[in-house]
Amino acid sequence: MTPFEAATHSDPYIYYSGLRRQNGLLFDADLRLWIASSAKAVEAILGHPDCLVRPLNEPVPPAIAQGVAGVIFGRLMRMNEGPKHLCPRMAIEPALASVETDCIANVVSRVFETLDNPVENLDELMFTLPVSVVAALIGLPSSRLREVARLTRNFVACLSPLSDSTQLDEAHSGATRLSQLFSALLSKGDESSRFLSHIWSGCEASAWTDHDALIANLIGLLSQTCEATAGLIGNTLVALHRDPDLIKDMQPTLTLVADFVEEVARYDSPVQNTRRFVAKRCTIGDCVLEAGDTVLVLLASANRDPYANPDPDSLLVKRTQRRIFSFGSGRHQCPGQRLALAIASEAISAWLHLQPALSAHPYRWRYLPSLNGRIPHFYREQELSNDRRYL
């Protein structure tokens, strides 16, 4: 198994444990990259100033560099360092922190009511709902939410090296249309939503006036929400199907569900790995990394490191002092972590409220093709009785 295959393997965690036992940071000669698997190494790499989110000589992947999706990619704060990372973050992070729990709950409830049978159609619950909620918070009209969710899913294809030419064309088209929608929204000033008003205030406070970069990073909020939150919701459903007794004997209050979702984010991370690129020679632990080296950072392995989380292979809803690397750490830690967890918790709560006994409606699933994401795609058992690809 390779770390890339592990992301969508039925159980990658034995493999990760083996890597940690070899060395928390080791060089794989076949893959020609460093692999950080321990919590200590992962934290060190993510926090090191010379380990960057993109190679210095390739700020945008060549496959998309000549299209609209590439232009958006090049402006995303999570794909940049220095001012191009810090300025949009200073404007957007306070806005994300300002969203109140009750507001998230209300928006999730409204969006849930518009979905196409989310109890049976889990694709709606996983992909349409989270993006629609964030789009609504930003201020896009309800009549556009489903379109925005579809366009965002098209756009995120540009982030995967597995995408074919058709998917990349759709990503460019999606980026174009999303840019148009946000440009129209921003033309209204701060009147569209409370969230957008906070962003405008943050732009003013930080003297950040790059209109095109703001549009790109609003699209970035949707794209980060899309697959990561889909995976979080999906992996929570997987955990429930594997062990319905996890919450069977407990009243599924929102607090309990929120604890459960947060533990799933640690236990079965929707983002299994990320990469860092070494800008100049540096030392991590007892390893010397050279300029131009690539580091594969195994977030999911760090989550299961007993150094960070005692009894890491047990799913403990009431785990104390839980450490989660799924959202990164250091200067590029996801600023939307709280929002993603809240959306997923509200979505699971709504689903549990309507869902009959899990054992009466068994699912099977496989993981969508990816080198770093762990997102299940669900099917009914009766549809798959003769298909061995599914778990």
C-alpha positions as CSV (number, residue, x, y, z in Angstrom):
1,M,0.0,0.0,0.0
2,T,1.1,3.6,-0.6
3,P,-0.1,6.6,1.4
4,F,-2.1,7.7,-1.6
5,E,-3.9,4.3,-1.8
6,A,-4.5,4.4,1.9
7,A,-6.8,7.4,1.7
8,T,-9.5,5.4,0.1
9,H,-8.7,2.0,1.6
10,S,-11.3,0.2,3.7
11,D,-9.0,0.4,6.7
12,P,-5.7,2.4,6.3
13,Y,-5.0,2.8,10.0
14,I,-3.0,-0.4,10.5
15,Y,-0.8,0.9,7.6
16,Y,-0.4,4.3,9.2
17,S,0.5,2.6,12.5
18,G,3.3,0.7,10.8
19,L,4.7,4.0,9.3
20,R,4.7,5.6,12.8
21,R,6.6,2.6,14.2
22,Q,9.3,3.0,11.5
23,N,9.8,6.7,12.0
24,G,7.6,9.6,12.4
25,L,9.3,11.3,9.4
26,L,10.9,9.0,6.8
27,F,11.9,9.3,3.1
28,D,10.2,7.0,0.6
29,A,12.7,6.4,-2.2
30,D,10.0,4.9,-4.5
31,L,7.7,7.9,-4.1
32,R,10.6,10.3,-3.9
33,L,9.1,12.2,-1.0
34,W,9.1,12.5,2.7
35,I,6.3,11.0,4.7
36,A,5.3,12.6,8.0
37,S,3.1,10.2,10.0
38,S,3.5,11.0,13.7
39,A,1.7,13.8,15.5
40,K,5.1,15.4,16.4
41,A,6.4,15.3,12.8
42,V,3.1,16.5,11.3
43,E,2.9,19.4,13.7
44,A,6.5,20.3,13.0
45,I,6.1,20.3,9.2
46,L,2.9,22.3,9.3
47,G,4.4,24.9,11.5
48,H,7.8,25.2,9.8
49,P,8.2,28.5,7.9
50,D,10.2,26.8,5.1
51,C,7.6,24.2,4.4
52,L,5.2,25.9,1.9
53,V,1.8,25.0,0.5
54,R,3.0,25.2,-3.1
55,P,6.4,24.7,-4.8
56,L,8.2,28.0,-5.5
57,N,8.4,27.2,-9.2
58,E,4.8,26.0,-9.6
59,P,2.3,28.2,-7.8
60,V,-0.6,26.8,-9.9
61,P,-0.8,23.2,-11.2
62,P,0.1,23.1,-14.9
63,A,-3.1,21.3,-15.8
64,I,-5.2,24.3,-14.9
65,A,-2.8,27.2,-15.1
66,Q,-4.2,28.5,-18.4
67,G,-7.9,28.6,-17.4
68,V,-10.2,30.4,-15.1
69,A,-10.0,27.7,-12.4
70,G,-6.2,28.3,-12.4
71,V,-6.6,32.0,-11.9
72,I,-8.9,31.4,-8.9
73,F,-6.5,28.8,-7.5
74,G,-3.6,31.2,-7.7
75,R,-5.5,33.7,-5.5
76,L,-6.6,31.3,-2.8
77,M,-5.2,32.2,0.6
78,R,-4.8,28.5,1.4
79,M,-2.6,28.1,-1.7
80,N,-0.3,31.1,-0.9
81,E,2.1,32.4,1.7
82,G,2.9,35.9,2.9
83,P,0.6,38.8,2.2
84,K,-1.5,36.7,-0.3
85,H,-2.3,34.3,2.5
86,L,-2.5,36.7,5.5
87,C,-4.5,39.6,4.0
88,P,-7.6,37.5,2.9
89,R,-7.3,35.5,6.1
90,M,-7.4,38.6,8.2
91,A,-10.6,39.7,6.5
92,I,-12.4,36.3,6.3
93,E,-11.4,34.5,9.5
94,P,-13.1,37.0,11.9
95,A,-16.3,36.7,9.7
96,L,-16.2,32.9,10.1
97,A,-15.8,33.3,13.9
98,S,-18.7,35.7,14.0
99,V,-21.3,33.2,12.8
100,E,-23.4,32.2,15.7
101,T,-24.5,28.6,16.4
102,D,-28.1,29.5,16.3
103,C,-27.7,31.1,12.9
104,I,-26.0,27.9,11.5
105,A,-28.8,25.8,12.9
106,N,-31.5,27.9,11.3
107,V,-29.8,28.0,7.9
108,V,-29.2,24.2,8.0
109,S,-32.8,23.6,8.9
110,R,-34.0,25.8,6.0
111,V,-31.7,24.2,3.5
112,F,-32.6,20.7,4.7
113,E,-36.2,21.3,3.9
114,T,-35.3,22.0,0.3
115,L,-33.3,18.9,-0.3
116,D,-34.4,16.0,-2.4
117,N,-35.1,13.2,0.1
118,P,-31.9,13.6,2.1
119,V,-32.7,10.6,4.3
120,E,-32.5,8.2,1.3
121,N,-30.4,10.4,-1.0
122,L,-27.3,10.8,1.0
123,D,-25.5,12.6,-1.8
124,E,-27.8,15.6,-1.1
125,L,-27.1,15.5,2.6
126,M,-23.3,15.3,2.0
127,F,-22.7,17.6,-0.9
128,T,-25.6,19.9,-1.5
129,L,-26.4,20.9,2.0
130,P,-23.0,22.1,3.3
131,V,-22.2,24.2,0.3
132,S,-25.8,25.6,0.2
133,V,-25.5,26.6,3.9
134,V,-22.2,28.5,3.4
135,A,-23.5,30.1,0.2
136,A,-26.6,31.2,2.1
137,L,-24.5,32.6,5.0
138,I,-22.5,34.6,2.5
139,G,-25.7,36.1,1.1
140,L,-26.4,34.3,-2.2
141,P,-30.1,34.0,-2.9
142,S,-32.0,30.8,-2.1
143,S,-32.9,30.4,-5.7
144,R,-29.2,30.0,-6.6
145,L,-28.1,27.6,-3.8
146,R,-28.6,24.4,-5.7
147,E,-26.8,25.8,-8.7
148,V,-24.0,27.0,-6.6
149,A,-23.6,23.6,-5.0
150,R,-23.4,22.0,-8.4
151,L,-20.9,24.6,-9.7
152,T,-18.7,24.2,-6.6
153,R,-18.6,20.5,-7.0
154,N,-17.5,21.0,-10.6
155,F,-14.9,23.5,-9.6
156,V,-13.2,21.3,-6.9
157,A,-12.4,18.8,-9.7
158,C,-9.6,21.2,-10.7
159,L,-7.9,20.4,-7.3
160,S,-7.5,16.7,-8.1
161,P,-4.7,15.3,-10.3
162,L,-7.1,12.4,-11.1
163,S,-9.5,14.7,-13.0
164,D,-9.8,14.2,-16.8
165,S,-10.1,16.8,-19.5
166,T,-13.9,16.9,-19.3
167,Q,-13.9,17.5,-15.6
168,L,-11.3,20.2,-15.9
169,D,-13.4,22.0,-18.6
170,E,-16.4,21.8,-16.2
171,A,-14.1,23.2,-13.4
172,H,-13.2,26.2,-15.6
173,S,-16.9,26.8,-16.5
174,G,-17.9,26.5,-12.8
175,A,-15.2,29.0,-11.8
176,T,-16.4,31.4,-14.4
177,R,-20.0,31.2,-13.3
178,L,-19.2,31.4,-9.6
179,S,-17.1,34.5,-10.2
180,Q,-20.1,36.1,-12.0
181,L,-22.4,35.3,-9.1
182,F,-20.0,36.7,-6.5
183,S,-19.2,39.7,-8.5
184,A,-22.9,40.5,-8.6
185,L,-23.2,39.9,-4.9
186,L,-20.3,42.1,-4.0
187,S,-21.7,45.0,-6.1
188,K,-24.4,45.3,-3.5
189,G,-21.8,46.3,-0.9
190,D,-22.4,45.0,2.7
191,E,-26.2,44.8,2.4
192,S,-26.4,41.1,1.3
193,S,-25.7,39.4,4.6
194,R,-24.3,39.9,8.1
195,F,-21.4,37.5,7.2
196,L,-20.5,39.6,4.2
197,S,-20.7,42.8,6.2
198,H,-18.1,41.3,8.6
199,I,-15.9,40.5,5.6
200,W,-16.1,44.1,4.3
201,S,-15.2,45.3,7.8
202,G,-12.2,43.0,7.9
203,C,-11.1,44.2,4.4
204,E,-11.3,47.8,5.6
205,A,-9.5,47.1,8.9
206,S,-6.6,45.3,7.1
207,A,-6.6,47.7,4.1
208,W,-7.1,44.8,1.8
209,T,-8.7,46.0,-1.5
210,D,-8.1,43.2,-3.9
211,H,-11.6,42.6,-5.3
212,D,-10.7,39.7,-7.5
213,A,-8.9,37.9,-4.7
214,L,-11.9,38.4,-2.5
215,I,-14.1,36.7,-5.1
216,A,-11.6,33.9,-5.4
217,N,-11.5,33.3,-1.7
218,L,-15.3,33.3,-1.3
219,I,-15.3,30.6,-4.0
220,G,-12.5,29.0,-1.9
221,L,-14.8,28.9,1.2
222,L,-17.3,26.9,-0.9
223,S,-14.7,24.6,-2.3
224,Q,-13.2,23.8,1.1
225,T,-16.7,23.2,2.4
226,C,-17.6,20.9,-0.5
227,E,-15.5,17.8,-0.2
228,A,-14.2,18.1,3.4
229,T,-17.6,18.5,5.0
230,A,-19.1,15.9,2.6
231,G,-16.5,13.5,3.9
232,L,-17.1,14.4,7.5
233,I,-20.9,13.8,7.2
234,G,-20.3,10.6,5.1
235,N,-17.7,9.2,7.5
236,T,-20.1,9.9,10.4
237,L,-22.8,7.9,8.6
238,V,-20.3,5.1,8.0
239,A,-19.4,5.0,11.8
240,L,-23.2,4.8,12.6
241,H,-23.7,2.0,10.1
242,R,-20.8,0.0,11.4
243,D,-21.9,0.4,15.0
244,P,-25.5,1.6,15.5
245,D,-25.1,1.1,19.2
246,L,-22.7,4.1,19.4
247,I,-25.6,6.3,20.2
248,K,-28.5,3.8,20.3
249,D,-29.0,4.0,24.0
250,M,-28.5,7.7,24.3
251,Q,-30.8,10.5,23.4
252,P,-29.3,12.0,20.3
253,T,-29.1,15.6,21.6
254,L,-27.2,18.1,19.5
255,T,-24.4,18.2,22.1
256,L,-24.0,14.5,21.8
257,V,-24.1,14.5,18.0
258,A,-21.6,17.4,18.0
259,D,-19.2,15.4,20.2
260,F,-19.7,12.3,18.0
261,V,-19.0,14.3,14.7
262,E,-15.9,15.8,16.3
263,E,-14.6,12.4,17.3
264,V,-15.3,11.0,13.8
265,A,-13.2,14.0,12.4
266,R,-10.3,12.6,14.4
267,Y,-11.1,8.9,14.1
268,D,-11.7,8.7,10.3
269,S,-10.5,12.0,8.8
270,P,-12.2,13.3,5.7
271,V,-8.9,14.8,4.6
272,Q,-6.3,12.0,5.0
273,N,-3.2,13.9,3.9
274,T,-1.9,17.2,2.6
275,R,1.5,18.3,1.1
276,R,4.2,20.7,1.9
277,F,7.1,21.8,-0.3
278,V,10.5,22.6,1.2
279,A,11.7,26.1,0.1
280,K,15.2,25.9,1.6
281,R,17.2,23.4,3.6
282,C,15.8,22.8,7.0
283,T,16.0,20.2,9.9
284,I,13.0,18.5,11.3
285,G,13.8,16.3,14.3
286,D,16.9,14.4,13.2
287,C,16.1,14.6,9.4
288,V,17.6,17.1,7.0
289,L,15.2,18.2,4.3
290,E,16.6,19.8,1.1
291,A,15.1,22.7,-0.9
292,G,12.8,21.2,-3.5
293,D,11.8,18.2,-1.4
294,T,8.1,17.3,-1.0
295,V,6.6,16.2,2.3
296,L,3.4,14.2,2.4
297,V,1.7,15.1,5.7
298,L,-0.5,12.2,7.0
299,L,-3.1,14.1,9.0
300,A,-5.2,11.0,9.6
301,S,-2.2,9.1,11.0
302,A,-1.4,11.9,13.4
303,N,-5.0,11.7,14.6
304,R,-4.4,8.1,15.5
305,D,-1.0,8.7,17.2
306,P,-1.3,7.7,20.9
307,Y,1.1,10.6,21.7
308,A,-1.7,12.9,20.7
309,N,-4.8,10.9,21.6
310,P,-4.6,8.0,24.1
311,D,-6.4,4.9,23.0
312,P,-6.5,6.3,19.5
313,D,-8.1,3.4,17.7
314,S,-11.3,3.6,19.9
315,L,-14.1,5.9,18.8
316,L,-14.9,7.6,22.1
317,V,-17.7,10.1,21.8
318,K,-16.8,11.7,25.1
319,R,-13.1,11.8,24.6
320,T,-11.3,14.4,26.7
321,Q,-8.6,16.7,25.4
322,R,-9.1,15.5,21.8
323,R,-6.5,16.6,19.3
324,I,-7.6,16.8,15.7
325,F,-5.1,17.4,12.8
326,S,-7.8,16.9,10.1
327,F,-8.1,20.7,9.7
328,G,-4.4,21.2,9.7
329,S,-2.4,23.3,12.2
330,G,-0.1,26.3,12.3
331,R,-0.6,29.3,10.0
332,H,-2.7,27.3,7.5
333,Q,-5.0,25.7,9.9
334,C,-8.5,25.8,8.4
335,P,-10.3,28.9,9.7
336,G,-13.7,27.2,9.0
337,Q,-13.2,24.3,11.3
338,R,-15.9,25.3,13.8
339,L,-18.3,26.1,11.0
340,A,-17.7,22.8,9.2
341,L,-18.2,20.8,12.5
342,A,-21.4,22.7,13.2
343,I,-22.9,22.2,9.8
344,A,-22.0,18.5,9.9
345,S,-23.5,18.1,13.4
346,E,-26.7,19.9,12.4
347,A,-27.0,17.8,9.2
348,I,-26.5,14.5,11.1
349,S,-29.0,15.6,13.8
350,A,-31.6,16.3,11.1
351,W,-31.0,13.0,9.4
352,L,-31.2,11.1,12.7
353,H,-34.5,12.8,13.5
354,L,-36.1,11.4,10.3
355,Q,-34.1,8.2,9.8
356,P,-35.8,4.9,11.0
357,A,-33.7,2.1,12.5
358,L,-30.4,1.9,10.7
359,S,-30.5,-1.9,10.6
360,A,-33.7,-1.8,8.6
361,H,-32.1,0.3,5.8
362,P,-28.5,-1.1,5.4
363,Y,-26.1,0.7,3.1
364,R,-23.0,-0.3,1.3
365,W,-20.4,2.2,0.2
366,R,-17.1,2.7,-1.7
367,Y,-14.8,5.7,-1.4
368,L,-14.7,8.2,-4.2
369,P,-11.4,8.2,-6.2
370,S,-9.0,10.5,-4.5
371,L,-5.3,10.8,-3.4
372,N,-6.1,12.6,-0.2
373,G,-9.8,12.7,0.5
374,R,-11.9,10.0,2.2
375,I,-15.5,10.5,1.0
376,P,-17.9,7.6,0.9
377,H,-20.5,7.1,-1.8
378,F,-23.4,5.2,-0.6
379,Y,-25.6,2.5,-2.2
380,R,-28.4,0.4,-1.1
381,E,-27.5,-3.2,-0.2
382,Q,-30.0,-4.7,-2.6
383,E,-28.4,-2.8,-5.5
384,L,-25.0,-4.2,-4.8
385,S,-25.5,-7.9,-3.9
386,N,-23.3,-9.0,-6.8
387,D,-20.7,-6.2,-6.9
388,R,-17.6,-6.9,-4.9
389,R,-16.2,-3.4,-5.2
390,Y,-18.4,-2.2,-2.4
391,L,-17.7,-2.6,1.3
